[in-house]
Amino acid sequence: MIFTGDSLGGALSPSLAMAAIGSILGFVLALRLARPRPEKSFAIRTGQIQLAGTLQGVISQRLLPAIGGGRVAAYEVLMANDAVRNLIREGKTRQIRNVIATSSAEGMQTLEASLNRLIADRAITYDEALSICQYPKELVDPSGPRGR
């Protein structure tokens, strides 16, 4: 799928971009790891290199109950720039969030930045955002500090 240029869409659960990259690598490696033991590390390294070379971006969404009814989407956006590609190639995917957080000028956005926008627009409550947030200290409480 990845290597033919086809897109990988609905197969991923709505998770953060890093988890999506891990899922893609896991999918690719599951196809290859039926090999003898010495070839497994080579398969992992090859998968990282191929993903780094082909990935264009990841958009992850979480649907939340909106104030007043319905649902609203919070997004995390990852664009595959040189820094992201190098981290994938080197197997340092845990550092990708730092690139997302510092690359808003390139169109990237953390889930927390999206949640803050939705809170400010009064589309969702702070408590709802807090329930899915992985970095609660990055959320801005519109009512002020809550004794954290």
C-alpha positions in Angstrom: 0.0 0.0 0.0 2.6 2.6 1.1 5.1 1.6 -1.5 2.8 1.8 -4.5 1.8 5.4 -3.9 -1.7 4.5 -2.8 -3.0 6.5 0.2 -3.5 4.9 3.6 -6.7 6.3 5.0 -9.4 4.7 7.1 -7.2 1.9 8.4 -5.8 4.2 11.2 -7.6 4.9 14.4 -8.1 8.6 15.3 -4.9 9.1 17.2 -2.0 11.5 17.4 0.4 11.8 14.4 3.2 9.9 16.2 0.9 7.0 16.9 -0.2 7.0 13.2 3.4 6.9 12.1 4.0 4.0 14.5 0.9 2.2 13.1 2.1 2.7 9.6 5.6 1.3 10.5 3.9 -1.5 12.4 1.8 -2.4 9.3 4.8 -2.3 7.0 6.9 -4.3 9.4 4.2 -6.9 10.0 4.4 -7.8 6.3 8.2 -8.2 6.5 8.9 -9.7 10.0 8.1 -13.3 9.0 11.8 -13.5 8.1 14.6 -15.1 10.0 15.9 -13.2 13.1 19.0 -11.6 11.5 16.9 -10.0 8.8 14.4 -8.4 11.2 16.6 -5.4 12.1 17.3 -4.9 8.4 13.5 -5.0 7.7 12.9 -2.4 10.5 15.6 -0.1 9.2 14.4 -0.5 5.6 10.8 0.3 6.6 11.9 3.5 8.4 13.9 4.7 5.4 11.0 3.9 3.0 8.4 5.7 5.2 10.7 8.7 5.6 11.1 9.0 1.9 7.4 8.6 1.0 5.4 10.2 3.8 3.8 13.5 2.9 1.9 14.2 6.1 -0.5 13.0 8.7 -3.8 14.6 9.7 -5.3 13.1 12.9 -8.7 14.2 14.2 -10.7 13.7 17.4 -14.4 14.3 17.4 -15.7 16.0 20.5 -19.2 16.9 21.7 -19.8 20.6 20.8 -21.4 23.1 23.1 -25.0 23.3 22.0 -25.1 19.8 20.4 -23.4 18.0 17.6 -19.7 17.3 17.2 -16.7 19.3 16.4 -13.3 18.1 15.2 -9.9 18.9 16.8 -7.0 18.2 14.5 -3.3 17.5 14.7 -1.4 18.2 11.5 2.0 16.8 10.7 3.8 17.8 7.4 6.8 15.7 6.4 9.6 18.2 6.4 13.4 17.4 6.6 13.3 17.3 10.4 10.4 14.8 10.5 12.0 12.6 7.8 15.3 12.5 9.7 13.6 11.5 12.9 11.7 8.7 11.2 14.8 7.5 9.4 16.7 7.5 12.7 13.8 5.8 14.6 13.3 8.8 16.9 9.6 9.1 16.3 9.0 10.2 19.9 10.6 13.5 19.1 8.2 14.3 16.2 5.8 16.1 18.5 8.5 18.7 19.2 8.7 19.4 15.5 5.0 19.7 15.2 4.8 22.2 18.1 7.6 24.4 16.7 6.5 24.3 13.0 3.2 26.1 12.9 4.6 28.4 10.1 4.8 25.2 8.0 1.1 24.4 8.6 1.7 22.0 11.5 -0.5 22.0 14.6 -0.6 20.0 17.8 -3.9 18.6 19.1 -3.5 21.0 22.1 -3.3 24.1 19.8 -6.5 22.9 18.0 -8.2 22.3 21.4 -7.2 25.8 22.6 -8.7 27.3 19.4 -12.0 25.4 20.0 -12.1 26.5 23.6 -11.5 30.1 22.6 -14.2 29.9 20.0 -16.5 28.4 22.6 -17.1 25.4 20.5 -16.1 23.0 23.3 -15.7 23.2 27.1 -12.3 23.2 28.8 -13.2 20.1 30.6 -14.0 18.3 27.4 -10.7 19.3 25.9 -8.9 18.2 29.1 -10.5 14.7 28.8 -8.6 14.0 25.6 -5.6 16.2 26.0 -2.2 14.4 26.4 -0.4 17.6 27.5 -2.9 19.3 29.9 -0.4 22.1 30.9 -0.7 23.4 27.3 -4.4 24.0 27.5 -5.5 27.5 28.4 -8.4 27.6 30.9 -10.6 30.5 30.0 -11.8 30.8 33.6 -8.2 31.2 34.9 -5.9 28.8 36.9 -7.7 25.9 38.6 -5.2 25.3 41.4 -2.8 23.2 39.4 
